[in-house]
């Protein structure tokens, strides 16, 4: 039943997003995200003249034990071979424990801004890698991790 609900959620999510709103790339970590398992997202930028918003998508369930999530972000430009590394901390729940994300049932989806109005230096291939930087070697309760790229509004 849970897998069927997850499949329905994915179909609904992708069905509601038009290409004009942005491209979403999702990786399933199946509620057991290993600290050593970097989630990689390959991007193909064809219009670097238009600034982009890079947004992380996190789907968690009630088994997630924390109110925040920390990522180590590896952002690689394959043309210049330049790699940037950032450490990010995002809040997933209010102080009373209520999840901030949207959704029905146990699964909530939350969007987090990474880079706003980012101007890619050139046309080509880029990669974003996310590593969970929490206390657990195996992080429970995170179902999916994703990246959304959208053209920034002027």
N, C-alpha and C positions, 0 to 999 in steps of 0.2 A: 504494500500500500504506500509506504514511504517513497519508494523509488518511482511509483506511478505519479505521486503528487509532485515529486521533484521534476519529472519529465514534463508534466503539465505546466509547472511553473516556468521551465525553460522555454517551452513552446509559446506560452503567453508572453514572456518577457521579450523574446526575439520577434514575435509577431507584432508587438506594440511599438517597437523601435523602428522608425524609418531610417533609411540611409542618410537622410538630410540631418537627422539628429545626432548621428555619430556612429562609429563602428565600435562594437563591444566584442572583446575576445575573452572567453571564460575558460578557466581550468578547474576541474573538479579535484578537490583534495580529500573528499569522502570522509570528513570529520576526523581525520588523523594526519594532520600536516606535520611532517617530519622536519626538524630544524635543518637537516642536511639536504632537503629537497627544495631547490630553487625553482620557483614557478616562472617560466620564461614566456614572454609575449613578443612576437616578431611583428614589427610595424613596417609598412611600405608607404612612404610619404611621397606623394606625387605633386603636391602643390605647396611647397615650403613658403611661398610668399604670403599665404594666409595663416595667421596665428592660430594655434590649436590650444584647447584645454585638454589636459591629461588627467583623467579621473580614475581612481581605484574603486572597484566594486567588491564588497565583501558580503557573503551570505553566511550567516551564522544561525545556530539553533540554540535551544535552551541548555544544551550540554556545555556551552562555552563558559569557562569558569571565571572570566575576567570582565571588567567593564571597559577595557581598552585593548588595543592591539598595536604592536610595534613591528615595523618592517625595516629591513635593510634593503634599499632600492639600488640596483645596479642599472644605470642608464648608459647604453653603448651606442655610439655612432660608428657603424661599420665602414663608412667612407674615410673618416679621419682616424679610425682606430682609438678614438678618445672614449674613456669610460669615466663616468661620474658616479660616486657612491654617496647616498644620503641615508640617514636614519630618521624614520618618521614614526610619530605616535598619534594614533587616532582614538577618539572616544566612541564606544559602541553602546553605552548605557548611561542613563541618568543616575544620579546618586542613590535613588530609591530602588535601582535594579531594573527599571523598565527599559527595554531595548529602544534605541532611537530609530532603527530602520523601519522600512515599510514591508508589508506583506501580511499574509494570513497564515494561521497555524503556527507551528514552532519555528519556521524559517523566516528570518528578517534579512532584508537587503539594505545595505547602507552604502552611500557614495561618498568618497573622500577626494578632495582636490589635492592634486600633486603639483602640477604646473599649470598656471592660467596664463592665457595669451602668450604661450610659448611659440617662438618662431624657430622652427627647425632650420638649421644652417644650410641644408641642401636637400635636393631630391634624393631618395634612396632608402636603404634599409637601416632600421634601428631596432634595438632590443631593450626591453625592460625586464629585469629579473627581480623577483620579490622573494625574500627569505624571511620567515617569521623569526622574530627576535624576542620571544617570550620565555618564561622560565621553564616551560615544558619542552622536552626533546620531541615528544609527539603531542601536538596541540589538538585537543578534542573540540568538537563543536563548530569548526569552520568547515562548511560544506563546499563552497566555491570561492575562487579568487579571480578577479578579472580586471581588465583595463578598458576604459572607454576613451576614445579619441573623438573629439568633436571640434568643428570649426568655431572659433571664438566669435561671439557677437560683437560688432563694432560699437 
